[in-house]
């Protein structure tokens, strides 16, 4: 028996959503609509297994991540963090003015609600341009901590550090 750390709540949720969306197209459709306030309720029965759906600061991160997973139909959690994924959307990587603008907009967020709104179009951009699988569990973990002012700065710093550590394919010699 190997000694591994048990999955945290974010990892458990991501695995749960991936498993459900792989098995049931109806549930996948409900999760796809979870990022729309008018249709989000369709996945509440699944979110309620993990969180108190009455609390926006809990529900919004889970709904946002679940929707992103369902839309890209991932088979497993990825390894690419949000900062690197943004940089990978552009040939110039972290030297791209557009990439920097996307990162700055994400870093300017002051609330869980705002960061979830900003992430929605980023997920589409990453899916169409970057060709990578996001680490949804780590992103959800960040979003869960984002409501605490003392953690916001650390989370934003991690996102920026991850973005600036990624180099363009030209710089990497690929």
N, C-alpha and C positions, 0 to 999 in steps of 0.2 A: 504494500500500500504506500503510495507516494505521499510525501508531506507537502501539501499545497494549502494555500490560504483559501478559506471558503469564499465564494463570490459575495461581493457586497450587494446591497439592495439595487443599485444601478445596474450592475452586471446581471443580476437575476431578472430584472425587468426587461432588459434588452434581449436576453435569451428567450424569455417568455413571449415577447412580441414577435421575434423572428420565428419561433416555433409555430405560433398561432397563424401568422400570415403565410407561412409555407404550407400549412395544412388546410386552411379555410379561406376561400376567396371572399366570402361575405364579411368575415372578420377583417380581412385585409382592406376591403373597401371602407369599412367603418373607421379603421385606423387612418386611412388616407385622408378622411374628412376631419380628423381630429384637430387639425390646425386652423379650422374655420369655426369661430365662435357660434355660428348658427347651426352647425352640424356636429360639433364636438361631443354632444351628449350621447351620440350613437356608440361611443366606445367607453362610456363611463362604467359599465358593468365590469370591464376588464381593468380599468384604472383603479377602481375601488378596491381591488384585491391588494393594491400596493400602497395607496395613499388615501387621504381624506379629500374627496373630490370637491368638498365645499370650500376648500382653501385654494384660492387662485395661485398663490405662490408655490403650491405643491402640484396642482393639476396642470398648469400651463407648461412647465418643463417636460413632464411626462407625456402630455398630449403632443407637444411639438416634436419630441424625439420619436415617439411611436409613429407619427405621421410620416416623418422623414424615412424611417426604416421601411414602412409599408410602400411608400412611393418608389423607392429604388429596389425593392424586392431582394434585400441582401439575404444570403444564406448563413452568414455568421458575422459577428462584430468585427469591424476592421481595426487597423492599427494606426491610422493617420489622424493626428489631432487637427482641430479646426484651423489653427494658424497656418500650419503647413499646407492644409488642403486649399486654403484661399490662395496662397502663393503658387501652388501647382496649377491653378486655373489659368495662369498667364505664362507665356513663353519666357518672359524676363524674370519670372519668379518673384522674389521679394523686392526686386528693383523696379517692378511695374508700378506706375503711378496709379493705375486702376486697382491693383491689388492693395496698395497702401491705403487708398481711399476706402475700400471695403473693410479693411482691418480697423482703420480709424473710426469708422461708423460703428463697428461692433464694440470697440473700446470706449466709445462715448456713452454707451448705455448706462443708465442709472437704476434700472429696475428689472426684475425678472420678466415682467410683461414686455418691456421694451426690447430686451435682448432676444426674447422668443420671436417677436415680430421681425426683428432684423435678421435672425437666422433663417427664417422661411425662404426668402429668395436666395440666400447663400446656399442652402441645400440644393436648390435647382441648378444653380451655377456650378457647384462642385460636381454634381451628378453628370452634367453635360460636358464640362470642360476638363476636369481634373483626372477623371478615370481612376479614382482611388476609393477605397472603402474607409469611411470615417470610423473613428473609435467612438461609437455612440455611448458606450458605458461611461467613458471618461468625461464626455461632454455632458451627459446627464448628471454626473457627480458634480461637475462645475456649476451647472444650472441650479442644482439643489442648494448649493452653498452661496449662490449669488445674492440672495436676499439679505445676507449679513454684511454690513458695511466693512467690517474688518477683513472679510474674506474676498470681497469684490476686487480689491486692489491686487491681491495675490493671484486671483483667477485671471484678471486682465493681463497681469505681468507674464503669466505662463503662456497665454495666447500669443502675446507679442513676441516673447522669446522664441516660441515655436515657429512663428512666422519668419522671424529674421534669421533663424538658423537654417532655413531651407534656401538653397541656392537654385538658380536657374539651371536648366539642363546644359546650357552652353558653359557655365562656370564649372559644373560638375564633371565636364569632360565626356558627357554621354553623347 
